[in-house]
Amino acid sequence: MDRACTFIIEVDGQPVGHINYDGLDAERSIAELDIWMRSQVCCGHGYGMDAMVALMRHLHAHFAVEMFIVRPSRRNQRAVRAYKRAGFRSSSLLPADQTRIYGNGDYSDTITLELKISA
């Protein structure tokens, strides 16, 4: 089983971003997702959310992942709003527990958002 994989997001044959999963933990049914759009011009069209939904469906179907996390910078309010529109919610875990379970974030102001799906 892959513990990580990256995919290019394409629209009409042109790359507009990439999405990946990392830290796939089949025992706990958790995967961390990350997405980057190529430029601001590529944002706001739904490409990222379409890719995220497709990847979550794939990971749920093939690896039984039920909990997805994203860990953006709190300053990236555009991303935080998009994740929340997609159903992600702020983690109820204390920051120390988030670090213990998921590791250090990429930013000094990393926040953890979670989305749980079930069969």
C-alpha positions, 0 to 999 in steps of 0.5 A, a space after each residue: 500500500 502506498 503511504 503517499 502519492 501525488 497527482 497533477 490536477 489537469 483541466 483541458 490537458 493543462 496542469 492547474 495544481 497538484 494534490 497528494 496524500 501522505 501519512 496514510 495510516 490504514 490501522 487508524 483509517 487516516 490520511 493527510 491531504 494537501 493541495 496546491 494550485 498553480 496560481 491564483 488564476 486557477 483558484 475559485 473554479 472548483 478544480 481543487 475541491 473536485 480533485 479532493 473529493 475524487 481523492 477522498 473517494 478513492 482512498 475510502 474505496 481502496 484503503 478504507 480511509 474514514 478520517 481525512 485531515 488537512 493542515 493549512 496555515 491559519 493565515 491562508 483564509 481562502 484555503 480554510 474557507 474552501 476546506 470548511 465548505 467541503 465539510 472539514 471542521 476544526 479538530 477537537 484535539 488539543 494542539 499538543 495532541 494534534 502534534 503527537 498524533 499528526 506530527 509537526 505542521 508545516 507552518 508556525 500557525 498550522 491548524 488541523 481540519 478534519 473530515 470523517 466519512 463512513 460507509 
